[in-house]
Amino acid sequence: QVQLVESGGGLVQSGGSLRLSCVASGCILSPNTMSWYRQAPGKKRELVAATHSDGSTNYAASVKGRVTISRDNTKKVVSLQMNSLKPAGTADYYCNFTRGYRGCWGQGTEVTDSV
């Protein structure tokens, strides 16, 4: 069962921008934390950015200053604006909603940059 649906991935030139969005589909959580992760082939999934119900956000050091995460609690949507993309090959970006020990995941959207 698909719980979250990501969109916005694609091919982008190095230095360009991309906006990813994630909307709840089958996820019934009212999340405290909404996050974006990425996973490159053969590597572990890593946190890119997270936004919390108290309004705070946190970012991976590698993306700080170039990425902005935002949320719409009413629509249960989380977005990730990525600017000044660096050459990094292909990675799948996943969104995640959590509330306590419960969480929902999406199936991912692929982002490929070109040098």
C-alpha positions, 0 to 999 in steps of 0.5 A: 500500500502506497502511503506517501507519494513523491513527485518532482524528480528528474534530470537537472543540470549541475547548478540548477534547481529542483523542487520535490513534493510529497503528499500523503496517500494512504498514510493516516498519521498526523506527523510531528516530523516530515523528512526527506532522505536520499539514497544513491545506488549501493549506499545507505539512505541518509537524511537530507532535511527534516521539519518538525511540528514546533517549526524547527528544521534541520539539514544535512551539512552537505546541503545546508544553505542550498536546500529548503524544506517546507510543510503544509500541515493542512494538506499533509504535504512536504516539499524540498526546494533544492538549489545550486545542485552539485554533480552527484549522479543519481539518487532516489529521494524519499519522504517520511512522516513520523509520529512517535514510533510510527512512520510512513514512507514513499516509494521515492523519486529519482533525481539525476544531475548532469555535469 
